[in-house]
Amino acid sequence: MSRETSFYDQMSKGLTEQVALNTETGSMTYGELRTKVKSFAYALRKHGGRSGDRIVIKCGYDSETVISILGAIEAGIVIVPVHESVPINRFSTICQEVGARITVTENIQKKTVTFYDELYSEKEGGAVSYDFKTLIDQSETTTLEIIRSGELAAIIFTSGTIGNQKGIMVSIENIFFCTKTITSVLNYSPHDRILSYLPLSFDYGLYQVFMSLFSQSTLYLRKPTIFTACIHKLIDSEEITVIPGMRQLFALICRGQSSFFNTVKCVTNTGEALPKSIMERMSLIFPNASIFPMYGLSECKRVSILPYEYFHKKQDSVGIPLPGTTVAILDELGNECSFGKVGQLVVSGPHVCMGYWRRERDKTFTNDGKMKILYTGDLFSRDKDGFLYFHGRIDDQFKHKGYRVDPAEIEEVILAHVQGVRDAAVVSVIDNRNMNKIVGCIIPDSEPMKFDFVELVYETLECCKKYLEPWKIPSEIKLFSSFPLSLNGKTNRKRLIQILKGE
């Protein structure tokens, strides 16, 4: 990485007048954003921030969060983004775990930057706090020491349950490689207007900031909403061209939609696979859009993207590996699987992160002497053309009546063949006889009093009997108005099981 050009300037390519960011409170040009990013970086250094220090940022959906992220990296300080709704005890645990020296928090819509004399502490004293806007307004812009390639830039915590979350160490090299490669494959341009409801504490959301900056496009950052009409109105009024999202968002967009959005040219999905029924509806709603199913995980950002020309030919696939990366599919003995056989996906390349924070012995990452190798814990197969197919997480699968069951297969059947179901989740629950039973959870695509829910449950069970083997048929179907979600917007299956067990 060049020592003459800053992180921000390498990303943004010197734009000034074009709108870089649009939030619920207003817009900001590239010139304005650059000034504030440089000012925040200078303020961090001025008040004692050193290269390699950790800054924990409570991430909202606002310009201050974006400035905090970019300014900290510009100053050589390691960002630790956490969701704005993270409980105070969890926030404190993360700060202590990473040894934070700076925090960015919000109280009653007021951002505060706190500097600690040594490391983060809940005790009073030894810390000085500043109002975010005042800190920037009183600061300067200046040239700072440039970060070298390979240095730690971010620690991103996984969306696991408290106690199981791991801090993924992301380098500057990881960020630049993934940003450039994914932006190129998806063909982002300065004319694009990207609408993101994704949290910036989630790598999928965080990289929308990097990718919009690198492609010189405009990022529309919005807090998630359950109101379909609000999403439709924004897409239409702002002539949105790119929508990155997850299954829950696209199910909401497709709900009751009869009109079309002709300006949308690109739709991406990751996190959970899109059922065929939703993809078919999206093809109608976004008639001019290329829909890109993708696969990735925070430990390496992105593994594969399905080229649009293969969308209809290989709709079940999550695509081919990113340029410059390699994958292997291994069986339980570590041997490479033949075409069509299912095994664990193993990934290597410059997108694989540095490892987990203070978990050097974790076997998820290994090193062949040249680069990091990641054992994903996900089950895949590959066809003779090199296209990858996702078969679920090893952790999500369970045994039932002596057979291994993949809940994703059952969910796909329900969503593809049962009219009136907006979303589905299948879990295994231990009953009072200490036997596991399969429970299908569904969200009706209708308001109460407008649908025969008893009939819907019956149709769902009959559908499963028609399309699935006997050991895969749910013992019962439960209705939900919504599913519990992780902070990253994925279905929280562990919490769903607790709800079903009455906990």
C-alpha positions as CSV (number, residue, x, y, z in Angstrom):
1,M,0.0,0.0,0.0
2,S,1.4,3.4,-1.0
3,R,2.7,5.6,1.8
4,E,1.9,8.8,-0.2
5,T,-1.9,8.3,-0.3
6,S,-4.3,7.9,2.6
7,F,-6.8,5.1,3.1
8,Y,-9.7,7.4,2.4
9,D,-8.1,8.9,-0.7
10,Q,-7.2,5.5,-2.2
11,M,-10.9,4.6,-1.7
12,S,-12.6,7.7,-2.9
13,K,-10.4,8.8,-5.8
14,G,-10.8,12.5,-5.1
15,L,-14.4,13.2,-5.8
16,T,-15.9,16.4,-4.3
17,E,-19.3,17.6,-5.5
18,Q,-21.2,14.3,-6.0
19,V,-23.4,13.1,-3.1
20,A,-21.6,10.4,-1.2
21,L,-24.1,9.6,1.6
22,N,-27.8,10.1,2.2
23,T,-29.3,9.4,5.6
24,E,-32.7,10.2,7.2
25,T,-31.3,13.5,8.4
26,G,-29.8,14.7,5.1
27,S,-27.1,14.3,2.4
28,M,-23.3,14.8,2.3
29,T,-21.0,15.3,-0.7
30,Y,-17.7,13.5,-1.2
31,G,-15.9,16.8,-0.5
32,E,-17.8,17.3,2.8
33,L,-17.3,13.7,3.8
34,R,-13.6,13.9,3.1
35,T,-13.2,17.0,5.3
36,K,-15.0,15.4,8.2
37,V,-13.2,12.1,7.9
38,K,-9.8,13.8,7.9
39,S,-10.9,16.0,10.9
40,F,-12.0,13.1,12.9
41,A,-8.8,11.2,12.1
42,Y,-6.7,14.2,13.2
43,A,-8.8,14.6,16.4
44,L,-8.2,11.0,17.4
45,R,-4.5,11.4,17.1
46,K,-4.5,14.8,18.8
47,H,-6.2,13.4,21.8
48,G,-3.8,10.5,22.3
49,G,-5.0,7.8,19.8
50,R,-2.1,5.7,18.6
51,S,-1.7,3.4,15.6
52,G,-3.1,0.0,16.5
53,D,-5.3,1.3,19.4
54,R,-8.9,-0.1,19.3
55,I,-12.0,2.1,19.0
56,V,-15.3,0.5,19.8
57,I,-18.1,2.2,17.8
58,K,-21.8,1.8,18.5
59,C,-23.1,1.8,14.9
60,G,-26.3,3.6,14.0
61,Y,-27.6,4.4,10.5
62,D,-26.2,7.9,10.4
63,S,-23.4,10.0,8.9
64,E,-21.5,10.2,12.2
65,T,-21.1,6.4,12.3
66,V,-19.7,6.4,8.7
67,I,-17.3,9.3,9.6
68,S,-16.2,7.4,12.7
69,I,-15.4,4.2,10.8
70,L,-13.5,5.9,8.0
71,G,-11.8,8.4,10.2
72,A,-10.5,5.8,12.6
73,I,-9.1,3.6,9.8
74,E,-7.5,6.8,8.3
75,A,-5.8,7.4,11.6
76,G,-4.5,3.8,11.8
77,I,-6.8,3.0,14.7
78,V,-8.5,-0.4,14.7
79,I,-12.3,-0.2,14.4
80,V,-14.6,-2.5,16.4
81,P,-18.1,-1.9,15.1
82,V,-21.0,-3.1,17.3
83,H,-24.7,-2.8,16.8
84,E,-26.4,0.3,18.3
85,S,-28.8,-1.8,20.3
86,V,-26.1,-4.0,21.9
87,P,-26.8,-4.2,25.7
88,I,-24.5,-2.2,28.0
89,N,-23.1,-5.3,29.6
90,R,-22.2,-6.8,26.3
91,F,-20.7,-3.5,25.1
92,S,-18.6,-3.4,28.2
93,T,-17.5,-7.0,27.7
94,I,-16.4,-6.3,24.1
95,C,-14.5,-3.1,25.2
96,Q,-12.6,-5.1,27.8
97,E,-12.0,-8.0,25.5
98,V,-10.3,-5.9,22.8
99,G,-8.6,-3.5,25.2
100,A,-10.4,-0.4,23.8
101,R,-8.9,3.0,24.4
102,I,-11.6,5.0,22.6
103,T,-15.4,4.6,22.3
104,V,-18.1,6.2,20.2
105,T,-21.5,6.0,21.8
106,E,-24.9,7.7,21.5
107,N,-27.2,9.0,24.2
108,I,-30.5,10.8,23.4
109,Q,-29.4,11.3,19.8
110,K,-26.1,12.8,20.8
111,K,-22.8,11.1,19.8
112,T,-20.0,11.1,22.3
113,V,-16.3,10.2,21.8
114,T,-14.5,9.0,24.9
115,F,-10.7,8.7,25.4
116,Y,-9.4,6.5,28.2
117,D,-6.0,7.1,29.8
118,E,-5.1,3.4,29.6
119,L,-7.8,0.9,28.7
120,Y,-11.6,1.0,28.8
121,S,-13.1,1.0,32.3
122,E,-16.6,1.3,33.7
123,K,-15.2,3.2,36.7
124,E,-15.4,6.9,36.8
125,G,-12.2,8.9,36.2
126,G,-9.3,8.2,33.8
127,A,-11.4,9.2,30.8
128,V,-12.3,12.4,28.9
129,S,-15.5,12.6,26.7
130,Y,-16.2,15.0,23.9
131,D,-19.3,15.8,21.8
132,F,-18.8,14.3,18.4
133,K,-19.7,17.3,16.3
134,T,-17.7,19.7,18.5
135,L,-14.7,17.5,18.3
136,I,-14.8,17.6,14.5
137,D,-15.6,21.3,14.2
138,Q,-12.6,22.2,16.4
139,S,-10.2,19.9,14.6
140,E,-8.0,20.2,11.5
141,T,-7.3,18.2,8.4
142,T,-3.7,17.1,8.0
143,T,-1.7,14.3,6.4
144,L,-1.2,11.4,8.8
145,E,1.1,8.4,8.8
146,I,-0.2,5.9,6.2
147,I,-1.1,2.4,7.3
148,R,1.1,-0.4,5.8
149,S,-0.5,-3.4,4.0
150,G,-1.2,-6.3,6.3
151,E,-1.9,-4.2,9.4
152,L,-5.0,-4.9,11.5
153,A,-7.8,-2.5,10.5
154,A,-10.9,-4.0,12.1
155,I,-12.2,-6.5,14.6
156,I,-15.7,-7.6,13.6
157,F,-17.6,-9.8,16.1
158,T,-19.7,-12.7,14.8
159,S,-23.4,-12.9,15.4
160,G,-23.2,-15.9,17.7
161,T,-24.8,-15.9,21.1
162,I,-23.1,-14.0,24.0
163,G,-20.1,-16.0,25.1
164,N,-19.7,-17.6,21.7
165,Q,-19.0,-14.5,19.7
166,K,-15.6,-14.3,18.1
167,G,-13.7,-11.2,17.1
168,I,-12.6,-11.6,13.4
169,M,-9.4,-9.7,12.6
170,V,-9.6,-7.9,9.3
171,S,-6.5,-6.4,7.6
172,I,-6.2,-3.4,5.3
173,E,-5.3,-5.9,2.6
174,N,-8.5,-7.8,3.2
175,I,-10.6,-4.7,2.9
176,F,-8.9,-3.5,-0.3
177,F,-9.0,-6.9,-2.0
178,C,-12.6,-7.6,-1.2
179,T,-13.8,-4.1,-2.0
180,K,-12.1,-3.9,-5.4
181,T,-13.0,-7.5,-6.4
182,I,-16.6,-7.5,-5.4
183,T,-17.2,-4.0,-6.8
184,S,-15.7,-5.1,-10.1
185,V,-17.8,-8.3,-10.3
186,L,-21.0,-6.5,-9.5
187,N,-20.1,-3.6,-11.8
188,Y,-20.9,-0.7,-9.4
189,S,-20.5,2.7,-11.0
190,P,-20.6,6.4,-10.0
191,H,-24.2,6.6,-11.3
192,D,-25.4,4.0,-8.8
193,R,-27.6,4.8,-5.8
194,I,-27.3,2.0,-3.3
195,L,-30.0,1.4,-0.7
196,S,-28.8,-0.4,2.4
197,Y,-30.9,-1.3,5.5
198,L,-28.0,-3.4,6.7
199,P,-26.3,-2.7,10.1
200,L,-22.8,-1.3,9.8
201,S,-21.7,-3.7,12.6
202,F,-22.3,-6.5,10.0
203,D,-19.6,-7.0,7.4
204,Y,-22.3,-7.0,4.6
205,G,-23.4,-3.6,5.7
206,L,-19.9,-2.3,6.5
207,Y,-18.6,-3.1,3.0
208,Q,-21.5,-1.1,1.4
209,V,-19.6,1.9,2.8
210,F,-16.3,0.8,1.3
211,M,-17.8,-0.3,-2.0
212,S,-19.9,2.9,-2.5
213,L,-16.8,4.9,-1.7
214,F,-14.6,2.9,-4.1
215,S,-17.1,3.0,-6.9
216,Q,-17.9,6.7,-6.3
217,S,-21.6,6.0,-6.0
218,T,-24.2,7.3,-3.5
219,L,-25.1,5.3,-0.4
220,Y,-28.6,5.6,1.0
221,L,-28.4,4.4,4.6
222,R,-31.6,3.6,6.4
223,K,-32.8,2.0,9.6
224,P,-34.7,-1.3,9.0
225,T,-38.5,-0.9,8.7
226,I,-41.4,-3.4,8.7
227,F,-43.5,-1.1,6.5
228,T,-43.4,-2.3,2.9
229,A,-44.8,0.9,1.6
230,C,-41.9,2.9,3.0
231,I,-39.4,0.8,1.2
232,H,-41.3,1.0,-2.1
233,K,-41.6,4.7,-1.8
234,L,-37.9,5.2,-1.3
235,I,-36.9,2.9,-4.1
236,D,-39.3,4.8,-6.4
237,S,-38.6,8.4,-5.3
238,E,-34.8,8.2,-5.2
239,E,-34.5,6.0,-8.3
240,I,-32.5,3.4,-6.4
241,T,-30.3,1.2,-8.7
242,V,-28.7,-1.3,-6.2
243,I,-30.2,-3.1,-3.3
244,P,-28.1,-5.4,-1.1
245,G,-30.2,-7.3,1.3
246,M,-31.2,-10.5,3.1
247,R,-34.1,-12.9,2.8
248,Q,-36.3,-11.0,5.3
249,L,-36.0,-7.7,3.4
250,F,-36.8,-9.2,0.0
251,A,-39.7,-11.1,1.4
252,L,-41.0,-7.8,2.7
253,I,-40.4,-6.0,-0.6
254,C,-42.2,-8.7,-2.5
255,R,-45.2,-8.7,-0.2
256,G,-48.3,-7.6,-2.1
257,Q,-46.3,-5.8,-4.7
258,S,-47.9,-5.4,-8.1
259,S,-45.9,-2.6,-9.6
260,F,-42.4,-2.6,-11.0
261,F,-39.2,-0.8,-10.2
262,N,-37.4,-0.2,-13.5
263,T,-34.4,1.8,-12.1
264,V,-33.0,-1.1,-10.0
265,K,-30.2,-2.8,-12.0
266,C,-28.5,-4.9,-9.3
267,V,-29.8,-6.9,-6.3
268,T,-27.5,-8.9,-4.1
269,N,-28.3,-11.4,-1.3
270,T,-26.3,-13.3,1.3
271,G,-26.8,-14.6,4.8
272,E,-29.6,-17.1,4.1
273,A,-30.5,-18.5,0.7
274,L,-33.3,-16.9,-1.2
275,P,-36.1,-19.4,-1.9
276,K,-37.1,-19.9,-5.6
277,S,-40.5,-18.4,-4.9
278,I,-39.0,-15.1,-3.7
279,M,-36.4,-15.0,-6.6
280,E,-39.2,-15.5,-9.1
281,R,-41.2,-12.6,-7.6
282,M,-38.1,-10.4,-7.5
283,S,-37.5,-11.1,-11.2
284,L,-41.0,-9.6,-11.9
285,I,-40.7,-6.7,-9.5
286,F,-37.2,-5.7,-10.7
287,P,-37.5,-6.4,-14.5
288,N,-34.2,-4.7,-15.4
289,A,-32.2,-6.0,-12.5
290,S,-29.4,-8.6,-12.4
291,I,-30.0,-10.7,-9.3
292,F,-26.8,-12.0,-7.7
293,P,-27.1,-14.8,-5.2
294,M,-23.9,-14.9,-3.2
295,Y,-22.2,-16.8,-0.4
296,G,-19.9,-15.5,2.2
297,L,-19.1,-15.4,5.8
298,S,-17.5,-12.7,8.0
299,E,-14.2,-14.7,8.2
300,C,-13.5,-14.0,4.5
301,K,-16.2,-11.5,3.5
302,R,-17.2,-13.1,0.2
303,V,-16.5,-16.5,-1.3
304,S,-18.7,-16.7,-4.4
305,I,-21.1,-14.8,-6.6
306,L,-23.4,-16.2,-9.3
307,P,-22.9,-14.4,-12.6
308,Y,-26.2,-13.1,-13.8
309,E,-26.0,-14.9,-17.1
310,Y,-26.3,-18.2,-15.2
311,F,-29.2,-17.0,-12.9
312,H,-31.8,-19.0,-14.7
313,K,-29.5,-21.9,-15.7
314,K,-28.1,-22.6,-12.3
315,Q,-30.6,-20.9,-9.9
316,D,-29.8,-23.2,-7.0
317,S,-26.1,-22.2,-7.1
318,V,-24.4,-19.5,-5.1
319,G,-21.9,-19.0,-7.9
320,I,-18.2,-19.3,-8.6
321,P,-15.3,-18.3,-6.4
322,L,-14.1,-14.7,-6.5
323,P,-11.1,-14.1,-8.9
324,G,-7.8,-14.6,-7.1
325,T,-9.3,-17.1,-4.6
326,T,-9.4,-20.9,-4.3
327,V,-11.9,-23.3,-2.7
328,A,-11.9,-27.0,-1.9
329,I,-14.7,-29.3,-0.7
330,L,-13.4,-31.9,1.7
331,D,-15.0,-35.0,3.2
332,E,-14.7,-36.0,6.9
333,L,-11.3,-37.6,6.3
334,G,-10.0,-34.5,4.6
335,N,-10.1,-35.9,1.1
336,E,-11.4,-33.8,-1.8
337,C,-15.0,-34.6,-2.8
338,S,-15.9,-35.6,-6.3
339,F,-18.3,-33.5,-8.3
340,G,-21.8,-33.5,-6.8
341,K,-20.6,-34.9,-3.4
342,V,-21.3,-32.9,-0.3
343,G,-18.5,-31.9,2.1
344,Q,-17.1,-29.0,4.1
345,L,-16.0,-25.9,2.1
346,V,-12.4,-24.8,2.7
347,V,-11.3,-21.4,1.4
348,S,-8.0,-19.7,0.8
349,G,-6.9,-16.4,-0.7
350,P,-6.3,-12.7,0.1
351,H,-9.9,-12.3,1.3
352,V,-9.3,-14.7,4.3
353,C,-9.0,-12.7,7.5
354,M,-6.1,-12.8,9.9
355,G,-7.8,-15.0,12.4
356,Y,-9.8,-14.6,15.7
357,W,-8.8,-12.0,18.3
358,R,-6.8,-13.7,21.0
359,R,-7.8,-17.2,19.8
360,E,-4.6,-18.3,18.2
361,R,-5.4,-22.0,18.7
362,D,-8.8,-22.0,17.0
363,K,-8.7,-24.6,14.3
364,T,-11.1,-22.6,12.0
365,F,-8.0,-21.0,10.5
366,T,-4.7,-22.7,9.4
367,N,-1.7,-21.6,7.4
368,D,0.0,-23.4,4.6
369,G,3.1,-21.2,4.9
370,K,1.9,-18.8,2.1
371,M,-1.6,-17.7,3.1
372,K,-4.5,-18.3,5.6
373,I,-6.8,-21.2,5.0
374,L,-10.4,-21.1,6.4
375,Y,-12.5,-24.1,7.3
376,T,-16.0,-22.6,6.9
377,G,-18.1,-25.2,8.7
378,D,-20.6,-25.0,5.8
379,L,-21.6,-27.9,3.6
380,F,-21.2,-27.6,-0.2
381,S,-21.0,-29.5,-3.4
382,R,-19.6,-28.4,-6.8
383,D,-20.7,-29.3,-10.3
384,K,-18.4,-30.1,-13.3
385,D,-18.6,-26.4,-14.4
386,G,-17.1,-25.3,-11.0
387,F,-20.4,-23.8,-9.6
388,L,-20.9,-24.1,-5.9
389,Y,-24.1,-25.3,-4.1
390,F,-24.8,-24.6,-0.4
391,H,-26.3,-27.4,1.6
392,G,-26.5,-25.7,5.1
393,R,-24.3,-25.4,8.1
394,I,-22.9,-28.4,9.8
395,D,-24.1,-26.9,13.1
396,D,-27.7,-26.5,11.8
397,Q,-28.2,-30.0,10.6
398,F,-29.6,-32.6,13.0
399,K,-30.4,-36.3,13.3
400,H,-34.1,-37.4,13.2
401,K,-35.1,-41.1,13.3
402,G,-31.6,-42.0,12.4
403,Y,-31.3,-39.8,9.4
404,R,-29.5,-36.5,8.9
405,V,-31.9,-33.7,8.2
406,D,-31.1,-30.3,6.5
407,P,-33.7,-27.7,7.7
408,A,-33.0,-25.6,4.6
409,E,-34.4,-28.3,2.4
410,I,-37.7,-28.3,4.3
411,E,-37.9,-24.5,4.3
412,E,-37.4,-24.4,0.6
413,V,-40.3,-26.9,0.0
414,I,-42.6,-24.9,2.2
415,L,-41.8,-21.5,0.6
416,A,-41.9,-22.9,-3.0
417,H,-45.2,-24.8,-2.8
418,V,-47.4,-23.3,-0.1
419,Q,-49.4,-20.2,-1.0
420,G,-49.7,-17.6,1.7
421,V,-46.3,-18.2,3.5
422,R,-43.9,-15.3,3.6
423,D,-41.1,-17.0,5.5
424,A,-40.3,-20.3,7.1
425,A,-37.8,-21.7,9.6
426,V,-37.4,-25.3,10.6
427,V,-35.8,-26.5,13.9
428,S,-35.4,-29.6,16.0
429,V,-36.9,-29.4,19.5
430,I,-36.5,-31.9,22.3
431,D,-40.0,-32.8,23.7
432,N,-41.0,-33.9,27.2
433,R,-40.1,-37.5,26.4
434,N,-36.5,-36.4,25.6
435,M,-37.2,-37.2,21.9
436,N,-36.4,-34.7,19.1
437,K,-39.2,-33.5,16.9
438,I,-39.2,-31.4,13.8
439,V,-41.1,-28.1,14.1
440,G,-41.9,-26.0,11.1
441,C,-42.4,-22.3,11.9
442,I,-44.1,-20.1,9.3
443,I,-45.0,-16.4,8.9
444,P,-48.3,-16.0,7.0
445,D,-48.2,-13.5,4.1
446,S,-51.5,-12.0,5.3
447,E,-53.0,-10.0,8.1
448,P,-55.0,-11.7,10.9
449,M,-58.7,-12.2,10.1
450,K,-57.9,-12.2,6.4
451,F,-56.7,-15.8,6.2
452,D,-57.8,-19.2,7.4
453,F,-54.7,-20.1,9.5
454,V,-56.0,-23.6,10.3
455,E,-56.2,-24.3,6.6
456,L,-52.7,-22.8,6.1
457,V,-51.2,-25.2,8.7
458,Y,-53.0,-28.1,7.0
459,E,-51.7,-27.2,3.6
460,T,-48.2,-26.8,4.9
461,L,-48.2,-30.3,6.4
462,E,-49.8,-31.8,3.3
463,C,-47.1,-30.1,1.1
464,C,-44.3,-31.6,3.3
465,K,-45.9,-35.1,3.0
466,K,-46.0,-34.7,-0.8
467,Y,-42.5,-33.5,-1.4
468,L,-40.4,-34.9,1.5
469,E,-39.3,-38.2,2.8
470,P,-41.2,-39.4,5.9
471,W,-38.4,-38.6,8.3
472,K,-38.2,-35.0,7.1
473,I,-41.9,-34.2,7.7
474,P,-42.5,-31.8,10.6
475,S,-44.3,-33.1,13.6
476,E,-46.2,-29.8,13.9
477,I,-46.5,-26.4,12.3
478,K,-46.3,-23.2,14.4
479,L,-47.5,-19.7,13.3
480,F,-45.4,-16.6,14.0
481,S,-46.0,-13.0,13.2
482,S,-42.2,-12.6,13.0
483,F,-39.0,-14.6,13.8
484,P,-36.5,-13.6,16.4
485,L,-33.4,-12.1,14.6
486,S,-29.8,-11.8,15.4
487,L,-28.4,-8.2,15.4
488,N,-27.2,-8.9,11.8
489,G,-30.8,-9.7,10.7
490,K,-30.5,-13.5,10.4
491,T,-33.1,-15.8,11.9
492,N,-32.0,-16.6,15.4
493,R,-32.7,-20.4,15.5
494,K,-31.5,-20.9,19.1
495,R,-33.9,-18.2,20.4
496,L,-36.7,-19.7,18.2
497,I,-36.1,-23.1,19.9
498,Q,-36.3,-21.4,23.3
499,I,-39.6,-19.8,22.4
500,L,-41.0,-23.1,21.3
501,K,-39.9,-24.7,24.6
502,G,-41.6,-21.8,26.5
503,E,-38.3,-20.4,27.8
